[in-house]
Amino acid sequence: MKITILSTAYPLRGGIAHFVGLLYNELSRNHDTNVITFKRQYPSFLFPGKTQLESNDSVEEIPSSVEVDSINPLNWISVGNRIKRDEPDLLIFKYWMPFFGPAFGTISKLVKKNGKTKILVICDNVIPHEKKPGDKLLTKYLFNSVNYFITMSKSVQSDLFLLYPNAKEKLLFHPIYSNFGEPVSKEIAREKLNLKSEKILLFFGFIRDYKGLDVLLHAIKLIKDEIDFTLVVAGEFYSNEEKYISLIQKLELEDRVKVFSDFIPTNEVKYYFSACDVVVLPYKSATQSGIVQIANNFDKPMISTNVGGLPEVIDSGKTGYLVEKENPKELSEAILKYYNENKEPEFVNNIKNNAAKYSWSEFVKGMMELVNE
C-alpha cells in the first residue's frame, strides 16, 4: 500500500513528532510510506515554547518533506493538489487540536477528488482540553471528509461518536515510546541530575494548568515531613511559570522540588525516567497521555488521577495507583502507600508483562485491519 502521513514530524520536536517517527518506521516495513510535515506549524505568537525544532543530534531522523504552512490557504491548496496527483492509497493525519482543522480539511477534500485516496485520522483529541469557541466547527471541517478514525482512549471515542455516531472507528491504545534510548541505573541518572534524596518522584512534560502540578504540590506538602523525597518537575512551561514557582515558595517546598524548566532533549529523557521511582500524573482532565507510554517504556510505575483514558492503561494496584482528581490528600496517601509498602518491584514486573500489548506492530496491525475491512 502507498501511504502518506501528514503531521508534525522531524525536524519538529515533541511527542507527536516522536509518535509519527515511530509510526513511519513500523509502516515502512511493509508499505511504501512517506511523511509530510510543517514548514510553519504555529505562528510564533501562538506558540508558548522557545523553539519548535529539535535541537540535538541524537534524534532518530526520518525522511520528511517540509511543506505545510498552517496559516496559508494558498499553501493548503498547493499541498492538497500535489498529494492528489501522487495518488496514495491512504492519507493519515495525526489530529490533536482544532487549529489544524482548516488546513487538514482543505488538503483532505482536494486529495479525495482523485477518487482513490482514503483518509484516516489518528485522534489524540476530538475536543481539546482547553476549549474555545468554534472547536467543533473546525474539527468537523476535517472530519466530514474522513473515511476512518483511530481513537486512543474511550473518552476520545465517546467524543467522536457524539459528533459522528456512525464513524468507522477503532480504539487502539497509544503504543510505547521506544525512541529515548536504553535506561541507565538510578545511581548514574541521579548523579547526572544532581539528585540526593532517597526517593524521587517525577512530573514530566509540557506544563499546562490542566495537568495539575498545583494539586501535586499541595499533596507533597502534606507528606514532606514523613519521607525523604525530591519531586522532579521536568518540562517547559506552557502556563505561567511564576505562578508555580510562587506556589512552591508559599508551601515552603524549595528543598523538596527541583525544577528543570527547559524542553528536555530526546537524548536526556532517559535520565529523568531512570532516576525516578514513580511517575506522577495529577491531571485535572485527560484523553490519553504519551507520558504514560514513556513511563511504560522505562518500566516505571505511575500514580495518576482517574480521568479520561488514563485508567485504561494504568492498572490500579498492579502497575500504579489511581486517585480522584484535584484531591491532594488522596494523592499524598497513594504516594505514601507506594513507598511504605515497597510496591516498586511488583509494579515494575507487571509493567514488563504488559509490554507486548502496547507494541507498534499491534497498533499498525489494528489500523490496517480497520482500513481493509
C-alpha positions in Angstrom: 0.0 0.0 0.0 1.1 3.5 -0.7 0.7 5.7 2.4 1.3 9.4 3.1 1.4 10.7 6.7 0.8 14.4 7.2 1.6 15.7 10.7 4.1 17.2 13.0 7.3 15.2 12.3 11.1 15.5 12.4 12.7 18.1 12.3 9.9 19.4 14.5 10.0 18.4 18.2 7.7 17.0 20.7 5.7 13.9 21.5 3.5 13.9 18.3 6.7 14.2 16.2 8.1 11.2 18.0 4.9 9.3 17.5 4.9 9.9 13.8 8.6 8.8 13.5 7.8 5.5 15.2 4.7 5.0 13.1 6.6 5.7 10.0 9.3 3.2 11.0 6.6 0.5 11.5 4.6 1.2 8.4 7.6 1.4 6.1 8.4 -2.2 6.9 5.6 -3.4 4.6 4.3 -0.3 2.9 5.6 2.5 0.6 5.4 5.3 3.2 6.3 9.0 3.1 5.9 11.8 5.6 4.9 15.4 5.0 5.4 17.9 7.8 5.1 21.7 8.5 7.4 24.5 7.5 5.3 26.6 9.8 3.4 24.7 12.4 2.2 27.6 14.5 2.6 31.3 14.1 5.1 32.5 16.7 2.6 34.4 18.7 0.5 31.2 19.3 3.4 29.0 20.3 4.2 29.2 24.0 7.5 27.4 23.9 11.0 28.6 23.0 11.5 26.7 19.7 9.5 24.3 17.5 12.6 22.5 16.3 14.7 19.6 17.6 17.9 20.9 19.0 20.2 17.9 19.3 21.8 15.3 17.1 20.6 12.2 18.9 17.1 12.3 17.4 16.3 9.5 15.0 15.8 11.2 11.8 13.1 10.2 9.3 12.8 11.3 5.7 10.2 14.0 5.7 9.1 16.6 3.2 8.8 20.1 4.8 5.8 21.6 3.0 2.8 22.7 5.0 2.1 26.3 6.2 -0.6 26.1 8.8 -2.0 29.6 8.2 -1.7 30.0 4.4 -4.7 28.7 2.4 -2.9 29.0 -0.9 -0.3 26.6 0.5 -3.0 24.2 1.6 -4.4 24.1 -2.0 -0.9 23.6 -3.4 -0.1 20.7 -1.0 -3.5 19.1 -1.5 -3.2 19.2 -5.3 0.3 17.7 -5.1 -0.9 14.8 -2.9 -3.9 14.3 -5.1 -1.6 13.8 -8.1 0.6 11.5 -6.1 -2.4 9.2 -5.5 -1.5 7.5 -2.2 -3.9 4.7 -1.2 -4.1 6.2 2.3 -3.5 9.6 3.7 -3.0 9.7 7.5 -3.5 12.8 9.7 -2.4 13.0 13.3 -5.0 15.3 14.8 -4.8 17.0 18.2 -6.4 20.4 18.1 -8.9 22.3 16.0 -6.4 25.0 14.9 -5.3 22.5 12.2 -8.9 21.7 11.0 -8.9 24.2 8.2 -5.5 23.2 6.8 -6.1 19.5 7.1 -9.7 19.7 5.9 -8.8 21.7 2.8 -6.0 19.3 1.9 -8.1 16.2 2.5 -11.0 17.5 0.4 -8.7 18.2 -2.5 -6.9 14.9 -2.2 -10.1 12.8 -2.3 -11.0 14.3 -5.7 -8.6 11.8 -7.2 -11.2 9.1 -6.5 -8.5 6.8 -5.0 -7.1 8.1 -1.7 -8.8 7.2 1.6 -8.4 9.5 4.6 -7.6 8.2 8.1 -7.3 10.4 11.2 -5.5 9.3 14.4 -7.3 11.3 17.1 -5.3 12.5 20.1 -8.3 14.6 20.9 -11.6 15.3 19.3 -12.4 18.2 21.6 -9.3 19.8 23.2 -8.5 20.1 26.9 -8.6 23.9 26.7 -11.9 24.5 24.9 -12.5 27.5 22.7 -15.5 28.8 20.6 -15.6 27.2 17.2 -13.7 24.0 18.2 -16.5 21.7 16.9 -16.9 23.6 13.7 -13.2 23.5 12.8 -13.0 19.8 13.7 -16.0 18.9 11.6 -14.4 20.7 8.6 -11.8 18.0 8.6 -13.8 15.1 9.9 -16.5 15.5 7.2 -14.1 14.1 4.6 -12.6 11.3 6.8 -13.1 7.6 6.0 -11.6 6.0 9.1 -10.8 7.1 12.7 -8.4 5.7 15.2 -9.0 6.8 18.8 -6.6 6.0 21.7 -9.0 6.2 24.6 -12.7 5.6 25.4 -13.2 9.3 26.2 -12.0 10.3 22.8 -14.1 7.6 21.2 -17.1 8.9 23.0 -16.4 12.5 21.8 -16.1 11.2 18.3 -19.4 9.3 18.4 -21.2 12.4 19.8 -20.2 14.1 16.5 -20.4 11.1 14.2 -22.4 8.2 15.6 -21.7 6.0 12.6 -18.0 6.8 12.3 -15.8 3.9 11.0 -13.6 3.8 14.1 -11.2 1.6 16.0 -10.0 2.0 19.6 -6.2 1.3 19.8 -4.1 2.1 22.8 -1.2 4.5 22.5 1.9 2.5 21.8 5.1 2.7 23.8 7.6 5.4 23.0 10.8 3.4 22.4 13.0 6.2 20.9 14.6 7.6 24.0 17.5 5.2 24.4 18.2 2.5 26.9 17.6 3.2 30.6 20.6 3.8 32.9 20.9 2.8 36.6 19.3 5.0 39.2 22.7 5.9 40.6 24.0 7.1 37.3 20.8 9.0 36.4 20.7 10.7 39.9 24.3 11.7 39.7 23.7 13.2 36.3 20.8 15.3 37.6 22.4 16.0 40.9 19.6 14.4 42.9 20.5 13.5 46.5 17.2 12.3 48.1 16.5 8.6 48.8 13.1 8.8 46.9 12.5 10.6 43.6 9.0 11.5 42.2 8.8 12.6 38.6 6.3 15.1 37.0 7.3 15.2 33.3 6.2 17.0 30.1 4.9 20.4 29.0 3.4 22.2 32.0 -0.1 23.3 31.4 -2.7 24.1 34.0 -4.9 21.0 33.2 -2.0 18.7 34.1 -2.5 19.5 37.8 1.0 20.4 39.0 -0.6 22.7 41.6 -2.5 19.7 43.0 0.7 17.7 43.3 2.5 20.5 45.1 -0.3 20.6 47.7 -0.1 16.8 48.0 3.6 16.7 48.8 3.2 19.5 51.3 1.1 17.0 53.3 3.9 14.4 53.4 7.1 16.5 53.4 7.9 15.6 57.0 7.1 11.9 56.7 9.5 10.6 54.0 12.7 11.8 52.4 11.9 12.7 48.7 12.5 15.1 45.9 9.9 15.9 43.3 11.5 16.5 39.9 9.4 18.8 37.7 10.9 18.4 34.2 9.4 20.2 31.2 8.9 23.5 29.5 6.2 25.8 31.0 3.3 26.4 28.6 1.4 28.1 31.5 2.5 30.9 33.8 5.8 29.7 35.3 5.9 32.3 38.0 2.5 31.1 39.4 4.0 27.7 40.1 7.3 29.0 41.4 5.4 31.2 43.8 3.3 28.3 45.0 6.4 26.3 45.7 7.7 29.1 47.8 4.3 29.7 49.5 4.2 26.0 50.5 7.8 26.1 51.7 8.8 23.3 49.3 12.0 24.8 47.9 14.1 22.0 49.4 11.7 19.3 48.1 11.1 20.3 44.5 13.7 20.6 41.7 12.6 22.2 38.5 14.1 21.7 35.1 12.1 24.2 33.2 13.5 23.8 29.7 12.3 21.4 27.0 14.0 18.1 27.7 16.1 17.0 24.7 15.4 13.5 23.4 18.8 12.1 24.5 18.2 13.4 28.0 14.8 11.9 28.7 16.2 8.6 29.8 18.0 10.2 32.8 14.8 11.7 34.2 12.8 8.4 34.0 15.7 6.3 35.1 16.3 8.4 38.1 12.8 8.2 39.5 10.9 5.6 41.5 7.5 6.6 40.2 5.9 9.0 37.7 3.0 11.2 38.9 0.3 12.4 36.6 -2.1 14.5 38.7 -4.2 15.6 35.7 -7.4 17.5 36.1 -8.6 16.3 32.7 -7.1 14.0 30.1 -7.8 11.9 27.0 -4.7 9.8 27.0 -1.1 10.8 27.8 2.1 10.0 25.9 3.9 10.3 29.2 2.3 7.0 30.3 3.9 5.3 27.4 7.3 6.8 28.1 7.0 5.6 31.6 6.0 2.1 30.4 9.0 2.1 28.1 11.2 2.6 31.1 9.2 0.2 33.3 8.2 3.0 35.7 5.1 2.7 37.9 2.6 5.6 37.9 0.4 7.4 40.3 -2.3 9.1 38.3 -5.7 10.7 38.6 -8.7 8.7 37.4 -9.6 10.8 34.4 -10.0 10.3 30.7 -8.2 7.4 29.2 -5.6 7.1 32.0 -7.4 4.3 33.9 -7.5 2.3 30.6 -3.7 2.0 30.6 -2.8 2.2 34.3 -4.0 -0.9 36.2 -4.6 0.4 39.7 -2.9 -1.8 42.3 -0.9 -3.6 39.6 1.1 -1.1 37.6 0.4 2.0 39.7 -2.4 3.8 41.6 -5.4 5.8 40.5 -6.8 8.6 42.7 -9.6 11.1 42.3 -8.7 14.3 40.5 -8.0 17.5 42.4 -7.7 15.6 45.7 -4.3 16.4 47.3 -5.0 14.2 50.4 -5.8 11.1 48.4 -2.8 11.7 46.1 -0.5 12.1 49.1 -1.8 8.9 50.6 -1.1 7.0 47.4 2.4 8.2 47.4 3.0 7.1 51.0 1.4 3.7 50.3 3.6 3.2 47.3 6.7 3.7 49.3 5.7 2.3 52.7 4.6 -1.0 51.0 7.6 -1.1 48.7 5.4 -1.6 45.6 8.1 -0.7 43.0 9.4 -4.3 42.3 5.9 -5.7 42.0 4.6 -2.9 39.7 7.7 -3.0 37.5 7.3 -6.7 36.9 3.6 -6.2 36.0 4.5 -3.4 33.5 7.1 -5.7 31.8 4.5 -8.4 31.4 2.1 -5.9 29.7 4.6 -4.6 27.2 3.5 -6.6 24.2 0.0 -5.1 24.4 1.4 -1.6 23.6 3.7 -2.5 20.7 3.9 -0.6 17.4 3.3 -3.8 15.4 0.0 -4.3 17.3 -1.0 -0.7 16.7 -0.3 -0.8 12.9 -2.0 -4.2 12.6 -5.2 -2.8 14.2 -5.1 0.2 12.0 -4.7 -1.8 8.8 -7.5 -4.1 9.9 -9.8 -1.1 10.0 -8.7 0.1 6.6 -9.1 -3.3 5.0 -12.5 -4.2 6.5 
